[in-house]
């Protein structure tokens, strides 16, 4: 055979192998395109993937299943790594565990988990005569969620509350993932569970007579919490107490710390109104504390005959005032804690002889305690420069200790009781990290990135010591930046799997949250929303410039409104990121916000803008991820969602992926992983199922920067 013949034979063989490999390579599904015209401000806009909203359409289900099949095929080689990560993460978790018991009246309440069981078990034990916890006392199981979940693929516990006489449990569950909670009672003496009391319940509370309950239900179409009901458990039929007609407002119900008053709140993004009713007068009428006034936000507590209001009247970051119950108007206010421009008054917890305020400053939480008798303030101090601290719940109004949760990115979640008279903190429990976790091997610090308008953006950083600052380290950047929800520098067991493989983890406290006060939220909403996206981009550029990482080693993640963030920054700077995980992302902004019939839309106008107004429409359209996809190269992208998500409808991420497939010019993976079985906005309800999802996402992100074991 001649050399030329050999050459042709070799070429033929190569072509044959290439064709064979091409035939075997997974082929991404292609969603059909169907013309769908909308008229927005006089402009006709075609959305050919609009049909994916047809949830009951078999073609929609078939397409989503095809996306899942493609995702499975494209990540088949990751399965061993994902399974190894799952075992690694699970191996660090104490699977059979017990929460710190907390006293409520005559009992100590706690939850516990058992190895192999997906859900927690809610329990209580009778307190001693002195009120101490008695581990030898008989355990009473209030609810075993594992038993409730038998035969179900999803079960979420909405809440639970025990009557004042300790005899009856009120609780709600959702078996759909769509946050449709059903209300029940359980007789704690007999164990008998009632028939459903109400559907679509979003909040509930007991009156003081152990007979009447108050609950709020949501509208079946918009999911807006709009109706407050009163139910006499002995008489039967619920009675409508109040209906919130304004679509910008949602309703909630609760009870003051001392249990003396029921409180019903009507809240929009920028205006709050509270109504109250004596808890021992359940048949009475609620009365407004102060009538709603545009821009005035206030909430309510009661202590020793006085109402305490956390109010933003004349106080951007809130101040604390007190007033007589009979005359709570501003003319009768007494200043308790004045406004400070650099400190956000984030919450207030009253006790008989003390009260505790939760504050936020420079992106860090802190507590201050006021001794009512001594009339002195005491700061609660913490040992690290970057940390998180939360109210861990102290139900007893007469308590002299305040329970808090302290943690940092290197310190596991720790429960303390703080003596309010002395400030002494007693550690009750720190989350165990099995397998020999050594905190000293890791470091956390606070960095400040300069945004393009000169604003300093705080970054919380954690890494394993020894990471090189030469741009070679992979880096995981996370942010949210919406609704005034600040992000806390918390500890995470699954995150250790990143850190131990040399990845730096950074939390960006971008505008849109309240990390730096109420103005931080204002500067990342409505017609200033672009600040959220540019803050993130500028933070990423800063990390690259300072050689914490490089563009080809930088992966990013965000969920829900943080998924909008992912879509926006990826459109704006696709060159800056190696890989993106966009979870349950709000990406089809214009279609959603222009459709007032969709769940949650109208109430969102005050956060994002009302697109029926042309200026707001143009501004929102300029950043909407779905509307700004272009024919260009994009990073590797993993999009995760649930078919039954109630907050961001499944079709938003599905449409986003379908459209992007027709435009992207790169060969990077674009994957859609959608849970078709019951699951919610937060994914799976079972702890093991959720952990498996986390392991898969972690494996995928690590693999994009070349880490596969």
C-alpha positions in Angstrom: 0.0 0.0 0.0 1.4 3.4 -1.0 1.9 6.3 1.5 -0.8 8.2 -0.3 -3.2 5.2 0.2 -2.3 5.0 3.9 -2.9 8.8 4.2 -6.4 8.5 2.7 -7.1 5.4 4.8 -6.0 7.3 8.0 -8.1 10.3 7.1 -11.1 8.1 6.4 -10.7 6.4 9.8 -10.4 9.8 11.5 -13.5 11.0 9.8 -15.3 7.8 10.8 -14.3 8.2 14.5 -15.2 11.9 14.4 -18.7 11.2 13.0 -19.2 8.4 15.5 -18.2 10.7 18.4 -20.5 13.4 17.0 -23.3 11.0 16.8 -22.8 10.0 20.4 -22.4 13.5 21.8 -25.5 14.8 23.7 -27.5 17.1 21.6 -29.3 20.0 23.4 -33.0 20.1 23.0 -34.5 22.8 20.8 -37.7 24.4 22.0 -40.1 25.2 19.2 -40.8 28.9 18.5 -44.4 30.1 18.3 -45.3 33.7 17.5 -46.7 35.5 20.5 -47.2 39.2 20.2 -47.7 41.6 23.1 -48.2 45.3 22.8 -46.1 47.3 25.3 -46.4 51.1 25.2 -47.4 50.9 21.6 -44.6 48.5 20.6 -45.4 45.0 19.3 -43.0 42.5 21.0 -42.8 38.9 19.9 -41.9 36.3 22.5 -41.6 32.9 20.6 -41.0 30.9 23.8 -44.1 32.3 25.6 -45.8 29.0 25.1 -43.6 27.4 27.7 -45.9 28.9 30.3 -48.5 26.3 29.4 -47.9 24.1 32.5 -50.5 21.4 31.5 -49.3 21.2 27.9 -47.6 17.8 27.3 -45.2 19.4 24.9 -43.9 21.7 27.7 -43.4 18.7 30.0 -41.7 16.8 27.2 -39.3 19.7 26.5 -38.4 20.1 30.2 -37.8 16.4 30.5 -35.6 16.6 27.4 -33.6 19.4 29.1 -33.2 17.2 32.2 -32.0 14.3 30.0 -29.5 16.5 28.2 -28.2 17.8 31.6 -27.9 14.2 32.8 -25.9 13.2 29.7 -23.7 16.3 29.9 -22.8 15.7 33.5 -22.6 11.9 33.5 -18.9 12.0 34.1 -19.4 14.2 37.2 -21.5 11.6 38.9 -18.7 9.9 40.8 -17.4 13.3 42.0 -20.8 14.5 43.0 -21.4 11.3 45.0 -18.0 11.6 46.6 -18.8 15.2 47.6 -22.1 14.1 49.0 -20.5 11.6 51.2 -17.8 14.0 52.2 -20.3 16.7 53.2 -22.5 14.2 55.0 -19.5 12.8 56.8 -19.0 16.2 58.4 -22.6 16.5 59.7 -23.9 15.1 63.0 -26.9 13.3 61.6 -28.5 12.5 64.9 -28.6 15.7 66.8 -30.6 17.9 69.2 -31.3 21.6 69.2 -30.8 23.7 72.4 -34.1 23.4 74.3 -35.9 26.6 74.8 -38.4 27.3 77.5 -41.9 28.4 76.8 -44.1 28.4 79.9 -44.2 25.0 81.6 -42.2 23.2 78.9 -38.9 23.2 77.1 -39.2 22.8 73.4 -36.6 21.5 70.9 -36.2 19.7 67.6 -34.1 16.7 66.9 -32.9 14.7 63.9 -32.2 11.0 63.5 -29.7 9.5 61.1 -31.4 8.3 57.9 -34.5 10.4 58.4 -35.1 13.3 56.0 -37.0 15.6 58.5 -36.8 16.9 62.0 -38.9 15.8 64.9 -40.5 18.6 67.1 -40.6 17.7 70.8 -41.0 19.0 74.3 -40.3 18.1 78.0 -41.9 19.4 81.1 -39.7 21.9 82.9 -38.7 21.5 86.6 -40.4 23.6 89.3 -37.6 26.0 89.0 -38.0 26.2 85.2 -34.8 24.3 84.4 -34.5 21.8 81.6 -34.9 18.2 82.8 -33.5 15.7 80.3 -35.0 12.9 82.4 -38.5 14.2 81.9 -40.8 12.3 79.6 -40.3 13.4 75.9 -43.5 14.4 74.1 -43.4 14.3 70.3 -45.4 17.3 69.0 -44.8 16.5 65.3 -42.7 14.0 63.6 -42.4 15.4 60.1 -41.1 12.0 58.9 -44.4 10.4 59.8 -46.4 13.3 58.2 -44.3 12.9 55.0 -44.9 9.2 54.5 -46.1 8.6 50.9 -45.2 12.2 49.9 -42.3 13.5 47.8 -42.3 16.9 49.5 -43.4 18.2 52.9 -42.7 21.7 54.2 -43.6 22.8 57.7 -45.0 26.3 57.6 -45.0 26.9 61.4 -46.2 25.6 64.7 -47.6 27.3 67.8 -48.8 25.8 71.1 -51.8 27.3 72.9 -51.3 29.2 76.2 -52.6 26.2 78.2 -50.1 23.9 76.5 -52.8 21.5 75.3 -53.2 22.2 71.6 -50.8 22.5 68.7 -51.5 24.7 65.7 -49.4 24.0 62.7 -49.4 24.2 58.9 -47.9 22.0 56.1 -47.4 22.2 52.3 -47.1 19.0 50.3 -46.9 20.7 46.9 -43.8 22.9 46.9 -46.0 25.8 45.8 -46.2 27.2 49.4 -49.8 26.3 49.8 -50.0 25.7 53.5 -52.9 23.9 55.1 -53.8 24.6 58.8 -54.4 21.9 61.4 -54.6 21.4 65.1 -53.3 18.5 67.2 -54.7 17.6 70.6 -51.4 17.1 72.6 -53.2 14.9 75.1 -54.8 12.4 72.7 -52.6 12.9 69.6 -55.7 13.5 67.5 -55.1 15.7 64.4 -58.0 17.8 63.2 -59.4 18.0 59.7 -58.0 20.9 57.7 -59.1 24.2 59.2 -58.1 26.3 56.3 -56.1 26.3 53.0 -53.5 28.7 51.7 -52.6 29.9 55.2 -49.6 32.2 55.4 -49.5 33.1 59.1 -51.4 32.3 62.3 -51.5 32.8 66.1 -53.5 31.9 69.2 -55.7 34.2 71.3 -55.3 34.0 75.0 -58.5 31.8 75.6 -57.0 28.7 74.0 -60.1 28.6 71.8 -59.8 31.2 69.1 -57.2 31.3 66.5 -56.4 34.0 63.9 -54.9 33.2 60.5 -54.2 34.9 57.2 -54.9 33.4 53.8 -53.6 34.2 50.4 -55.4 35.0 47.2 -55.6 31.8 45.0 -54.4 33.6 41.9 -51.9 36.3 43.0 -50.7 34.5 46.2 -51.0 37.9 48.0 -51.7 37.4 51.7 -54.9 39.5 51.8 -57.5 38.1 54.3 -57.4 37.9 58.1 -59.7 35.3 59.7 -60.9 34.5 63.2 -61.9 30.9 64.0 -63.6 29.6 67.1 -62.4 26.1 67.4 -65.5 25.0 69.3 -68.0 26.8 67.1 -66.5 25.9 63.7 -66.8 28.4 60.9 -64.0 30.9 60.1 -65.1 34.6 60.2 -63.5 37.2 57.9 -62.1 39.9 60.1 -60.2 42.1 57.6 -59.5 42.1 53.9 -56.6 44.1 52.5 -57.9 45.6 49.2 -54.8 47.4 48.1 -52.7 45.1 45.9 -49.5 46.7 47.0 -50.0 45.3 50.6 -49.7 41.9 52.2 -51.2 40.9 55.6 -49.6 39.1 58.5 -50.7 38.2 62.0 -48.8 37.6 65.3 -48.7 38.3 69.0 -46.6 40.6 71.1 -43.7 39.2 73.2 -45.7 39.5 76.5 -48.7 37.7 74.8 -51.0 40.6 75.7 -51.9 41.8 72.2 -52.6 40.3 68.8 -51.0 42.3 66.0 -52.1 42.4 62.4 -49.8 44.0 59.9 -50.5 45.4 56.5 -47.2 46.0 54.7 -46.0 47.2 51.3 -42.3 47.8 50.4 -42.4 51.4 51.7 -45.4 51.7 54.0 -46.5 49.6 57.1 -49.6 49.8 59.2 -50.2 47.9 62.4 -53.6 47.0 64.1 -53.9 45.5 67.6 -56.4 43.6 69.7 -56.2 42.5 73.3 -55.4 38.8 73.2 -58.0 38.1 76.0 -60.7 39.8 73.9 -60.7 37.6 70.7 -64.2 38.7 69.6 -63.2 42.3 69.7 -62.3 44.6 66.8 -58.8 45.4 65.7 -57.8 49.0 66.0 -55.1 50.8 64.0 -52.1 52.0 66.0 -51.4 54.7 63.4 -53.2 55.0 60.1 -51.0 54.2 57.1 -49.1 57.1 55.7 -47.1 56.8 52.5 -43.4 56.1 53.3 -44.0 55.5 57.0 -42.7 52.1 58.2 -43.2 51.1 61.8 -43.7 47.9 63.7 -45.0 47.2 67.2 -44.2 45.6 70.5 -45.7 46.0 74.0 -44.0 46.2 77.3 -45.3 47.0 80.8 -48.3 49.1 79.6 -46.5 50.9 76.8 -46.4 50.3 73.0 -42.9 50.4 71.6 -42.6 51.4 67.9 -39.6 51.0 65.7 -40.3 53.8 63.2 -38.6 55.5 60.3 -40.5 58.8 60.8 -37.7 61.4 60.6 -35.3 58.5 60.9 -34.1 56.8 57.7 -32.4 53.9 59.7 -35.3 53.8 62.3 -35.5 54.9 65.8 -37.3 53.5 68.9 -40.1 55.3 70.6 -42.7 54.4 73.3 -46.2 55.6 73.7 -49.3 54.9 75.9 -51.5 52.2 74.5 -54.5 54.6 74.5 -52.7 57.4 72.7 -50.0 55.9 70.4 -49.9 58.9 68.1 -46.6 60.9 67.5 -47.7 63.7 69.9 -47.4 61.2 72.7 -44.1 59.5 71.7 -41.2 59.4 74.0 -37.7 58.8 72.5 -36.1 55.6 73.6 -33.3 55.2 71.1 -32.6 58.1 68.7 -31.8 57.8 65.0 -28.2 57.3 64.0 -27.4 57.8 60.3 -24.6 55.1 60.3 -26.5 52.5 62.3 -29.6 50.6 61.2 -32.0 49.7 64.0 -32.9 46.3 62.7 -35.1 44.9 65.5 -36.4 45.1 69.0 -37.0 42.4 71.7 -38.7 43.5 74.9 -38.4 41.8 78.3 -39.9 42.7 81.7 -36.7 44.3 83.0 -34.7 44.7 79.9 -34.9 45.1 76.2 -32.5 44.2 73.4 -32.1 46.0 70.1 -30.6 44.4 67.0 -28.5 46.8 64.9 -26.5 46.7 61.8 -23.4 48.8 61.0 -20.7 48.4 58.4 -22.3 45.2 57.2 -22.1 43.6 60.6 -24.9 42.6 63.1 -24.7 43.6 66.7 -26.8 43.8 69.9 -27.3 46.3 72.6 -29.1 45.7 75.9 -30.9 48.3 77.9 -31.3 47.8 81.7 -34.7 49.4 82.4 -34.0 49.9 86.2 -30.4 51.1 85.9 -31.2 53.0 82.7 -27.9 51.9 81.1 -26.9 50.5 77.8 -24.6 47.6 77.3 -23.0 46.5 74.0 -22.7 42.8 73.3 -19.2 42.1 72.1 -17.9 39.5 69.7 -14.4 38.2 69.2 -14.0 38.3 65.4 -13.9 41.2 62.9 -16.1 39.5 60.4 -19.0 37.5 61.8 -22.8 37.1 62.0 -25.1 37.4 65.1 -28.8 36.7 65.2 -31.6 36.6 67.8 -31.9 32.9 68.5 -35.3 33.3 70.2 -36.1 33.9 73.9 -39.8 33.4 74.2 -40.1 34.0 77.9 -41.0 37.6 78.6 -39.6 37.4 82.2 -36.3 35.9 81.1 -33.1 37.6 82.4 -31.0 36.0 79.6 -31.1 36.7 75.9 -30.4 33.9 73.5 -28.3 34.6 70.5 -26.6 32.8 67.6 -23.0 33.7 66.8 -21.0 32.4 63.9 -18.5 33.5 61.3 -17.2 32.0 58.1 -14.7 30.0 60.1 -16.7 29.6 63.4 -19.5 27.1 63.4 -23.0 28.2 64.5 -22.9 28.7 68.2 -25.8 29.3 70.6 -25.2 31.5 73.6 -27.3 32.8 76.5 -26.3 36.3 77.4 -27.0 37.5 80.9 -28.7 40.9 80.3 -27.6 42.3 83.7 -23.9 41.5 83.3 -23.3 40.8 79.6 -21.7 37.5 80.4 -22.2 35.0 77.5 -22.5 31.3 78.2 -22.0 28.9 75.3 -24.8 26.3 75.2 -24.0 24.5 71.9 -21.7 24.8 68.9 -22.5 22.9 65.8 -20.2 19.9 65.6 -18.2 19.5 62.4 -17.2 15.8 62.3 -13.9 14.6 60.9 -11.5 16.9 62.8 -12.3 20.4 61.6 -9.5 22.8 62.6 -10.7 26.4 62.6 -7.1 27.6 62.7 -6.5 26.3 59.2 -8.8 28.9 57.7 -8.9 32.7 57.6 -11.7 35.2 57.1 -11.4 38.9 56.5 -13.3 41.9 55.3 -12.3 43.7 52.0 -13.8 46.8 50.5 -14.2 47.1 46.7 -14.6 50.6 45.2 -17.7 50.8 42.9 -17.5 52.9 39.8 -19.3 55.8 41.6 -16.8 55.7 44.4 -19.0 53.8 46.9 -17.2 51.3 49.0 -18.8 47.8 48.8 -18.0 45.3 51.7 -16.8 41.9 50.8 -16.6 39.0 53.3 -13.9 36.5 52.4 -13.0 33.1 53.7 -10.2 30.7 52.5 -7.9 28.0 53.6 -4.6 29.4 54.7 -1.8 29.0 52.2 -3.9 30.1 49.2 -1.6 32.0 46.7 -2.4 35.6 45.9 -1.1 35.5 42.4 -4.4 35.1 40.5 -4.2 31.3 40.3 -6.7 30.5 42.9 -10.3 29.6 41.9 -12.8 31.9 43.6 -16.5 31.5 44.3 -18.4 34.9 44.4 -22.0 35.0 45.8 -24.5 37.8 46.2 -28.2 38.6 46.4 -28.8 42.4 46.5 -32.6 42.9 46.6 -35.6 43.6 48.8 -33.4 45.1 51.6 -32.3 41.6 52.6 -28.8 41.8 53.9 -26.4 38.9 53.5 -24.6 37.5 56.6 -21.1 36.1 56.9 -22.2 32.7 58.2 -20.6 29.3 58.5 -21.3 26.5 56.0 -20.3 22.9 56.3 -20.7 22.2 52.5 -18.5 25.2 51.8 -15.6 23.4 53.4 -15.5 21.2 50.4 -14.6 24.3 48.3 -12.1 25.7 50.7 -10.3 22.5 51.1 -9.8 22.3 47.4 -8.1 25.7 47.3 -11.1 27.8 46.4 -11.6 31.3 47.9 -15.2 32.1 48.8 -16.4 35.7 48.8 -19.8 37.2 49.8 -20.4 40.6 48.2 -22.7 42.9 50.2 -23.9 44.8 47.2 -26.5 47.6 47.1 -30.1 46.4 47.2 -29.8 44.7 50.5 -29.7 46.6 53.9 -26.1 45.6 54.8 -25.1 49.2 55.1 -28.5 50.6 56.2 -31.8 51.5 54.6 -30.1 53.8 52.0 -28.2 50.8 50.8 -31.5 49.2 49.8 -32.8 52.4 48.3 -29.7 52.8 46.1 -30.2 49.3 44.7 -33.9 49.4 43.8 -36.4 51.0 41.4 -34.5 53.5 39.1 -31.2 52.8 40.9 -31.3 49.0 40.4 -28.3 49.0 38.0 -26.1 49.8 41.1 -26.8 46.2 42.2 -25.3 44.8 39.0 -22.4 47.2 38.7 -21.5 46.7 42.3 -21.2 43.0 41.6 -19.1 43.5 38.5 -16.9 46.0 40.2 -16.4 43.6 43.1 -15.4 40.9 40.7 -13.0 43.2 38.8 -11.5 44.2 42.2 -10.9 40.6 43.1 -9.2 40.0 39.8 -7.1 43.2 40.0 -6.0 42.3 43.6 -5.0 38.8 42.3 -7.4 36.9 44.5 -8.3 35.1 41.3 -8.4 35.6 37.5 -11.3 35.7 35.0 -10.8 32.1 34.0 -10.9 31.0 37.6 -14.0 33.0 38.8 -17.3 31.3 39.3 -20.5 33.1 40.5 -23.8 32.1 42.1 -27.1 33.7 43.0 -30.6 32.6 43.5 -34.1 34.1 42.9 -33.6 37.8 42.7 -29.9 36.8 42.9 -30.6 34.8 39.8 -31.7 38.1 38.1 -28.3 39.4 39.2 -26.6 36.4 37.6 -28.4 37.0 34.3 -27.8 40.7 34.3 -24.1 40.6 35.0 -23.6 37.8 32.6 -25.1 39.8 29.8 -23.1 42.9 30.8 -19.7 41.2 31.3 -19.7 37.6 30.0 -15.9 37.8 29.7 -15.5 38.3 33.5 -16.8 34.9 34.6 -15.8 31.3 34.0 -19.0 29.7 35.2 -22.4 30.7 36.5 -24.9 28.9 38.7 -28.3 30.7 38.4 -30.8 29.2 40.9 -34.6 29.7 40.5 -33.7 32.9 38.6 -36.1 35.8 38.1 -34.9 36.5 34.5 -38.1 37.2 32.4 -38.6 40.5 34.1 -40.8 42.3 31.5 -43.3 39.5 30.8 -43.7 38.9 34.5 -44.0 42.5 35.6 -46.3 43.4 32.8 -48.7 40.6 33.8 -50.6 41.7 36.9 -52.4 38.3 37.1 -49.2 36.5 38.0 -48.4 35.7 41.6 -46.6 38.5 43.5 -46.3 40.9 40.5 -48.3 44.0 41.7 -46.7 44.0 45.1 -43.3 44.1 43.5 -43.9 47.4 41.7 -42.5 49.2 44.7 -39.2 47.2 44.5 -38.6 47.0 40.8 -40.9 49.7 39.4 -44.3 49.8 37.6 -43.6 49.0 34.0 -46.9 50.4 33.0 -45.1 53.7 33.5 -42.9 54.3 30.4 -39.8 55.5 32.3 -39.8 52.5 34.6 -40.5 50.2 31.7 -37.5 51.5 29.7 -35.2 51.2 32.7 -36.3 47.7 33.6 -36.1 46.5 30.1 -32.5 47.7 29.9 -31.4 45.2 32.4 -34.0 42.3 32.1 -31.8 39.2 31.5 -34.2 37.5 29.1 -34.7 40.6 27.0 -31.0 41.4 26.7 -29.6 38.1 25.6 -27.4 38.7 22.6 -25.5 36.7 19.9 -22.1 36.4 21.7 -20.0 34.1 23.8 -21.2 33.3 27.3 -19.6 31.6 30.3 -20.6 28.0 31.3 -24.1 28.3 32.8 -26.1 26.0 35.1 -29.7 27.0 35.7 -31.6 25.1 38.4 -35.3 25.4 39.2 -38.5 23.5 40.2 -41.6 22.8 38.1 -43.7 23.8 41.1 -41.8 26.9 42.2 -44.3 29.4 43.6 -42.1 32.5 43.7 -40.4 32.4 40.3 -42.4 30.4 37.8 -40.5 27.6 36.1 -41.0 29.1 32.7 -38.7 32.0 33.4 -35.5 29.9 33.6 -36.9 27.5 30.9 -37.5 30.4 28.5 -34.1 31.9 29.3 -32.3 28.7 28.5 -34.3 28.1 25.3 -33.6 31.6 24.0 -29.9 31.6 25.0 -29.4 28.3 23.1 -30.3 30.1 19.8 -27.9 33.0 20.5 -24.7 31.8 22.3 -21.7 31.6 20.0 -19.5 29.6 22.4 -19.2 25.9 23.1 -19.5 26.3 26.9 -22.2 24.1 28.6 -25.6 25.6 29.1 -27.7 23.3 31.3 -31.1 23.4 32.8 -31.8 21.2 35.8 -35.4 21.2 36.8 -37.1 19.2 39.5 -40.3 17.9 37.9 -41.4 16.1 41.2 -42.9 18.3 44.0 -40.3 20.8 45.1 -40.3 24.4 46.0 -38.5 27.7 45.6 -35.9 26.4 48.0 -35.6 23.0 46.2 -36.2 19.7 47.9 -37.7 19.5 51.4 -35.8 16.5 52.7 -32.4 17.2 54.2 -30.6 14.4 52.3 -32.3 15.2 49.0 -31.3 18.9 49.4 -27.7 17.8 50.3 -27.5 15.7 47.1 -28.5 18.7 45.0 -25.9 20.8 46.8 -23.2 18.2 46.1 -24.1 18.2 42.4 -24.0 22.0 42.1 -20.7 22.1 44.0 -19.2 19.4 41.7 -20.3 21.2 38.6 -18.9 24.5 39.8 -15.6 23.0 40.8 -15.3 21.1 37.5 -15.5 24.3 35.6 -12.2 25.4 37.1 -10.6 22.0 36.5 -11.2 20.5 40.0 -12.8 17.1 39.5 -11.9 15.2 42.7 
